[in-house]
């Protein structure tokens, strides 16, 4: 007969021989008492609350003659939908559609204008890059120095002395 144990019980056991397990009698299961339903006062005391009951919701009122479950052709709904549109309503609709078209056209023109400006900026940038490609290495390095983006090809101290001379400081050490 196999004995079932919980995980912690198995870990705390010193010896785990199968002979010792067979000798231990199993406790008899107690009969469960029939649980009585708790009283609403007890549940409220424990913190449970009740909501609105569906028992008090009235049943839907059915109108006589409206419960026709056969397939229809939709004639009844079509007759109800047809209404004559007045001249004033037509004019308001035309005006709204016209103003919407004008706004859409204005936005489209603005978008096209922006696209042209972006293209022109891209062309100008390409022209600048082409011009820079034609410069000699010495000219490119001079432009980088003027912008403060010098390359690492020079000595740091010499460069600092050159910058100081540009600001009017002469140390007399390197002359």
C-alpha positions in Angstrom: 0.0 0.0 0.0 1.5 3.3 -1.0 1.5 6.2 1.4 1.1 9.7 0.0 3.0 12.5 1.7 3.4 16.2 1.1 6.7 17.5 -0.2 7.9 19.0 3.0 7.2 15.8 4.9 9.3 13.9 2.5 12.2 16.3 2.9 12.2 16.2 6.7 12.2 12.4 6.9 15.6 10.8 7.8 15.1 7.4 6.4 13.0 6.5 3.3 12.7 2.8 3.3 9.7 1.3 1.7 9.2 -1.2 4.6 8.6 1.6 7.1 6.0 3.1 4.9 4.0 -0.1 4.6 3.8 -0.5 8.4 2.2 2.9 9.2 -1.6 2.6 9.2 -3.5 5.3 7.2 -5.8 7.6 9.1 -9.5 7.0 8.3 -11.3 9.7 6.5 -13.8 11.5 8.6 -17.3 12.0 7.2 -17.9 15.5 6.0 -20.7 17.3 7.7 -23.3 18.8 5.5 -22.5 22.5 5.3 -25.5 24.7 6.0 -25.9 27.8 3.8 -24.5 30.8 5.6 -27.0 33.4 6.6 -26.9 36.8 4.8 -26.1 38.5 8.2 -23.0 36.3 8.6 -21.8 37.1 5.0 -22.3 40.9 5.6 -20.3 40.5 8.8 -17.5 38.9 6.8 -17.5 41.8 4.3 -19.6 40.5 1.5 -22.1 42.9 -0.1 -25.0 42.1 -2.3 -25.8 44.0 -5.5 -29.1 44.5 -7.3 -31.0 41.4 -7.8 -32.1 40.2 -11.2 -35.2 38.7 -9.6 -36.7 42.2 -9.4 -36.2 43.1 -13.0 -39.5 43.2 -14.9 -39.9 41.1 -18.0 -39.8 42.9 -21.3 -43.2 44.0 -22.5 -44.1 42.5 -25.8 -46.3 44.4 -28.1 -49.0 42.4 -29.8 -48.4 41.9 -33.5 -44.7 43.1 -33.4 -43.3 39.6 -33.0 -43.3 38.5 -36.6 -40.3 36.2 -37.1 -40.8 35.6 -40.9 -38.4 36.8 -43.5 -39.3 40.2 -44.9 -38.5 42.2 -48.0 -37.6 45.4 -46.2 -40.6 47.2 -47.7 -41.7 48.6 -44.3 -38.3 50.2 -43.6 -38.0 51.6 -47.1 -41.3 53.4 -46.8 -40.3 55.0 -43.5 -36.9 56.1 -44.8 -38.1 58.1 -47.8 -38.4 61.8 -46.9 -38.3 64.7 -49.2 -35.3 67.0 -48.7 -36.1 70.6 -48.5 -34.4 73.2 -50.7 -32.7 74.8 -47.7 -31.2 71.5 -46.6 -29.9 70.9 -50.2 -28.3 74.3 -50.2 -26.6 73.7 -46.8 -25.3 70.3 -48.1 -23.9 71.9 -51.2 -22.3 74.7 -49.2 -20.7 72.3 -46.8 -19.4 70.1 -49.6 -18.0 73.1 -51.5 -16.2 74.5 -48.4 -14.8 71.1 -47.7 -13.4 70.8 -51.2 -11.9 74.3 -51.0 -10.2 73.3 -47.7 -8.9 70.1 -49.2 -7.6 71.9 -52.3 -5.8 74.5 -50.1 -4.2 71.8 -48.0 -3.1 69.9 -51.1 -1.5 73.1 -52.6 0.3 73.7 -49.3 1.6 70.1 -49.2 2.8 70.4 -52.8 4.6 73.7 -52.0 6.3 72.1 -49.0 7.4 69.1 -51.2 8.9 71.6 -53.7 10.8 73.4 -50.9 12.2 70.2 -49.6 13.4 69.2 -53.1 15.0 72.6 -53.5 16.8 72.2 -50.2 18.1 68.7 -51.2 19.4 70.1 -54.5 21.2 72.9 -52.7 22.7 70.5 -50.3 23.9 68.3 -53.2 25.4 71.4 -54.9 27.3 72.2 -51.6 28.6 68.7 -51.4 29.7 68.7 -55.1 31.6 72.0 -54.5 33.3 70.6 -51.4 34.4 67.6 -53.4 36.3 69.9 -55.8 38.3 71.5 -53.0 41.8 70.4 -52.4 42.8 68.7 -49.2 44.5 71.8 -47.8 41.3 73.9 -48.4 39.1 71.3 -46.7 41.4 71.2 -43.7 41.5 75.0 -43.5 37.7 75.1 -43.5 37.5 72.4 -40.8 40.0 74.4 -38.7 37.9 77.6 -39.1 34.8 75.7 -38.0 36.6 74.1 -35.1 36.4 70.6 -36.5 40.1 70.0 -37.1 41.4 66.5 -37.9 43.7 64.6 -35.6 46.7 65.0 -37.9 48.3 67.9 -36.1 50.0 68.2 -32.7 47.7 69.4 -29.9 50.2 72.0 -28.6 50.9 73.5 -32.0 47.2 73.8 -32.6 46.6 75.5 -29.3 49.5 77.9 -30.0 47.9 78.7 -33.4 44.5 79.4 -31.8 46.2 81.6 -29.2 48.0 83.6 -31.9 44.7 84.2 -33.7 43.4 85.8 -30.5 46.5 88.0 -30.2 48.5 86.1 -27.5 52.2 85.8 -28.2 54.2 83.8 -25.7 57.6 84.3 -27.4 58.4 80.7 -26.7 57.9 79.3 -30.1 59.0 82.3 -32.3 
